[in-house]
């Protein structure tokens, strides 16, 4: 198979999966807004941070609110991770490999793109659930049509590999959303050099609005008799929770983070359509068990471990390799990442350096390196002839 074709199949499925996961995350945030346990500004900022788009968003929009965030994540052509941008890129990739995919698959990709494009000017940003549901259905339909109408050869395996790598990444990001609920100033500060100058508080109104905030953006009016804890989300005294000095540390295994209760962890499960399967296995929703299920479960299709197991299967089907050995860097990096979960333990993660957030940061870095290795192994263009031979002798 040509590397160009494999590249298009791989990225077409990553882009379709990304669009679906953005829709899932926006829908979950809308549910948390109705729950009311976390301020709306913090929720929408956390959503932008979860996908790593905060520098771009803050530079163009400043403070986060529902309309701006949904427009940015759903329709913004300047955001390469928006639903519209992902499905447009997926359609273009599908167009270039129409001879490798089935006609029904091409039709579904094209319909999804046209639906989102037509919805951009008429979406109800205050209640966009119908739109988000249709994006999820379209992605699931494309996946089902792909499995049912494509031969499960190299083309299908490259498509599945892209989908599962993307899914593992997005599941890890959804799990990390609690980090951005923390009230520390750094949790919402834009990166240095982004050009955005925040107000004294990340949620302060624009200068000149006439509003005078309290010392904390979430502090009650002066004189009302309320004495806040050191953190706006500090737990009651004596509950055994010891927060980190910076306010963003993870609690000890088995404890729920301040401000993130069972309702919010249920929303995390719901964003992965995992709530029913989780309850069959664990029953009561807790932070520890949610993290364990979405990281280590070998049978749930959106769990990170499941994604890596199946992604490695597709990679080895393409290369003809065997599990436990490697013949290229893609097999080495993906196999190493999978093996860490084969023998991992949730208590080691929650009790380790950086806790859950530290683990997820490290996982995403290693997954990105595995994705880079897949690109270098299969898709990267290489010179041919004498210059290539000379380069090989130099590297040797």
Secondary structure, DSSP 8 states (H G I E B T S, - for coil): --HHHHHHHHHHHHHHHHHHHHHHHHHHHHHHHHH-SS-HHHHHHHHHHHTT-HHHHHHHH-S--HHHHHHHHHT-TT-TTSHHHHHHHHHHHHHHTTTTS-HHHHHHHHHHHHHHHHHTTT--TTS-HHHHHHHHHHHHHHHHHHHHHS-TTHHHHHHHHHHHHHHHHHHHHHHGGGGGGS--GGGS---TTS-----SSTT---TTS-----SSTT---TTS-----SSTT---TTS-----TTS-----TT---TT--HHHHHHHHHHTT-HHHHHHHT-S--HHHHHHHHHH-SSSTTSHHHHHHHHHHHHHHHHT--TT--SSHHHHHHHHHHHHHHT--HHHHHHSTTHHHHHHHHHHHHHHHHHHHHIIIII-----SHHHHHHHHHH-
